[in-house]
Amino acid sequence: MNKNELQRLEELESRVAILEKKNAARKIPSGLKIGDTFEIAGTTWKILDITNDGYSCLADSIGEMEFDSESNNWVNSDLRDYLVTEFLDKLKEEIGEDNILQRERDLLSLDGQTEYGKAYEKVSLLTVDEYRKYRSLIPNTEDDWWWLITPWSTPCNDYKTCVATVSSSGDIDCYDCRNDCGVRPFCIFSSSIFESEE
């Protein structure tokens, strides 16, 4: 094989590797709409919204976990640490990091305190406001309560452990951050993973 043929072969192998990686990241059926479900990383996700930014999706519960051992502040929580490391790594492995979009998370407390500010995450939980917005797409769970990202209040109001949760009947309630509660990750996925491969 001469030098030109060898270079051409290497170029083709490189293109094949790129295409294989691109196709491996596409495991979602095309044509899905708001309210439809799909699987990523062994978890069932429901599409809550479709915008120019991508597909906003809520996962079924991935189990119960403590929010944190000391505080209702999402930014410093043990639950956040798990979701933005181990759980995010599972998603990245299956669909690629570029297909999970970062979004601003408003940590406004239920009583309007702004002490915790904002966070920027690829994986998080729904806020109380998002839960209300998408409530018609989120059915009640049998016995599962699950965390929201919203603190009930903040230390400036003598609250540092109470976090908003969704009860099995769909009500919003307060739960101590040190208790175990269901975890339903919330992400925006790039629209490219939902496109047809035709």
C-alpha positions as CSV (number, residue, x, y, z in Angstrom):
1,M,0.0,0.0,0.0
2,N,1.5,3.4,-1.0
3,K,1.5,6.5,1.2
4,N,-1.6,8.1,-0.4
5,E,-3.6,4.9,0.0
6,L,-2.6,4.6,3.6
7,Q,-3.5,8.3,4.3
8,R,-6.9,7.7,2.6
9,L,-7.5,4.6,4.7
10,E,-6.7,6.4,7.9
11,E,-9.0,9.3,6.9
12,L,-11.8,6.8,6.2
13,E,-11.3,5.0,9.5
14,S,-11.4,8.3,11.3
15,R,-14.7,9.2,9.6
16,V,-16.2,5.8,10.5
17,A,-15.2,6.3,14.1
18,I,-16.9,9.7,14.2
19,L,-20.1,8.3,12.6
20,E,-20.2,5.4,15.0
21,K,-19.9,7.7,18.0
22,K,-22.6,9.9,16.6
23,N,-24.9,7.0,15.9
24,A,-24.2,5.5,19.3
25,A,-25.4,8.7,21.0
26,R,-28.8,8.4,19.2
27,K,-30.8,5.8,21.0
28,I,-34.1,7.7,21.2
29,P,-37.0,7.0,18.7
30,S,-37.8,10.0,16.5
31,G,-41.3,11.6,16.4
32,L,-41.8,11.8,20.2
33,K,-44.0,14.6,21.5
34,I,-44.9,16.2,24.8
35,G,-46.2,13.6,27.2
36,D,-44.3,10.7,25.5
37,T,-41.8,8.5,27.4
38,F,-38.5,7.0,26.4
39,E,-35.5,5.2,28.0
40,I,-32.0,6.6,28.7
41,A,-29.5,5.0,31.0
42,G,-32.0,2.5,32.4
43,T,-34.4,5.2,33.4
44,T,-37.8,6.1,31.9
45,W,-38.1,9.8,31.0
46,K,-41.2,11.8,30.2
47,I,-41.1,14.8,27.8
48,L,-42.6,17.8,29.6
49,D,-41.8,20.5,27.1
50,I,-40.1,21.0,23.7
51,T,-38.5,24.4,23.0
52,N,-35.7,25.8,20.8
53,D,-33.4,24.9,23.7
54,G,-34.3,21.2,23.6
55,Y,-36.5,18.6,25.3
56,S,-37.3,19.2,29.0
57,C,-37.7,15.8,30.6
58,L,-38.5,14.4,34.0
59,A,-37.4,10.9,35.0
60,D,-39.3,8.3,36.9
61,S,-38.0,7.9,40.4
62,I,-34.5,6.5,40.5
63,G,-34.9,5.5,44.2
64,E,-35.0,7.3,47.5
65,M,-32.2,9.4,48.9
66,E,-31.6,12.0,51.6
67,F,-31.5,15.5,50.2
68,D,-28.6,16.4,52.6
69,S,-27.6,15.8,56.2
70,E,-27.6,19.5,57.2
71,S,-29.2,21.9,54.7
72,N,-32.0,22.5,52.2
73,N,-29.6,24.5,50.0
74,W,-29.4,22.6,46.7
75,V,-25.9,23.9,45.8
76,N,-24.3,22.2,48.8
77,S,-26.5,19.1,48.9
78,D,-25.4,15.5,48.9
79,L,-28.3,14.8,46.4
80,R,-26.9,17.4,44.0
81,D,-23.4,15.9,44.3
82,Y,-24.8,12.5,43.3
83,L,-26.8,13.7,40.4
84,V,-24.1,15.9,38.8
85,T,-21.5,13.2,39.1
86,E,-22.5,9.6,39.2
87,F,-25.9,10.0,37.6
88,L,-24.7,12.5,35.0
89,D,-21.8,10.2,34.1
90,K,-24.4,7.4,33.2
91,L,-26.2,9.8,30.9
92,K,-23.0,11.1,29.3
93,E,-21.9,7.5,28.6
94,E,-25.1,6.7,26.8
95,I,-25.9,9.9,24.9
96,G,-22.8,12.1,25.1
97,E,-22.2,15.1,27.3
98,D,-23.0,17.6,24.5
99,N,-26.6,16.2,24.4
100,I,-27.3,17.2,28.0
101,L,-27.8,20.9,28.2
102,Q,-27.0,23.1,31.2
103,R,-29.8,25.3,32.5
104,E,-30.3,27.9,35.1
105,R,-32.0,26.7,38.3
106,D,-33.8,29.3,40.4
107,L,-33.4,28.4,44.1
108,L,-36.1,30.9,45.2
109,S,-37.7,29.5,48.4
110,L,-41.5,28.8,48.6
111,D,-41.9,31.9,50.7
112,G,-40.0,34.1,48.3
113,Q,-36.5,34.2,49.9
114,T,-33.6,34.7,47.4
115,E,-30.8,33.8,49.8
116,Y,-29.6,30.7,47.8
117,G,-29.6,32.5,44.5
118,K,-29.3,30.4,41.3
119,A,-27.4,27.3,40.2
120,Y,-26.4,26.1,36.7
121,E,-26.8,22.4,36.2
122,K,-27.2,19.7,33.6
123,V,-29.1,17.5,36.0
124,S,-31.3,18.7,38.8
125,L,-34.8,18.5,40.2
126,L,-38.0,20.4,39.3
127,T,-38.8,23.6,41.1
128,V,-42.2,24.2,42.7
129,D,-43.1,26.5,39.8
130,E,-42.1,23.9,37.2
131,Y,-44.1,21.3,39.0
132,R,-47.2,23.5,38.8
133,K,-46.5,24.3,35.2
134,Y,-46.2,20.7,34.1
135,R,-48.6,19.2,36.7
136,S,-51.1,17.9,34.0
137,L,-48.3,15.7,32.6
138,I,-47.2,14.3,36.0
139,P,-49.5,11.7,37.4
140,N,-49.8,10.9,41.1
141,T,-47.5,8.2,42.4
142,E,-48.8,5.3,44.5
143,D,-46.8,5.6,47.7
144,D,-43.9,7.7,46.6
145,W,-43.1,11.2,47.8
146,W,-40.3,12.9,45.8
147,W,-38.0,15.9,46.2
148,L,-38.3,19.3,44.5
149,I,-35.3,21.6,44.3
150,T,-37.2,24.4,46.1
151,P,-36.4,25.1,49.8
152,W,-39.4,25.7,52.0
153,S,-37.6,28.8,53.4
154,T,-34.0,29.7,54.2
155,P,-31.8,30.4,57.3
156,C,-32.7,34.1,57.2
157,N,-36.2,33.0,58.2
158,D,-35.0,30.3,60.6
159,Y,-35.5,27.5,58.1
160,K,-32.5,25.5,57.0
161,T,-33.7,21.9,56.7
162,C,-37.2,21.9,55.1
163,V,-37.4,21.1,51.4
164,A,-40.5,21.2,49.2
165,T,-41.7,17.7,48.2
166,V,-44.5,16.2,46.1
167,S,-46.7,13.8,48.0
168,S,-48.2,10.6,46.5
169,S,-51.5,12.5,46.0
170,G,-49.7,15.3,44.2
171,D,-49.8,17.9,47.0
172,I,-46.7,20.1,47.7
173,D,-45.5,19.5,51.3
174,C,-42.4,20.2,53.5
175,Y,-40.0,17.4,54.3
176,D,-36.9,17.5,56.4
177,C,-33.7,17.3,54.2
178,R,-32.3,14.5,56.4
179,N,-35.1,12.1,55.4
180,D,-35.1,9.8,52.4
181,C,-37.5,10.7,49.6
182,G,-37.9,9.8,46.0
183,V,-35.5,11.3,43.4
184,R,-36.8,12.3,39.9
185,P,-34.0,13.9,37.9
186,F,-34.9,16.7,35.5
187,C,-32.8,17.5,32.4
188,I,-32.9,19.3,29.0
189,F,-31.8,16.9,26.3
190,S,-30.6,18.2,22.9
191,S,-33.1,17.9,20.1
192,S,-30.4,16.2,18.0
193,I,-30.9,12.9,19.9
194,F,-34.6,12.9,18.9
195,E,-34.1,13.6,15.2
196,S,-34.7,11.0,12.5
197,E,-31.5,9.3,11.2
198,E,-32.9,9.2,7.6
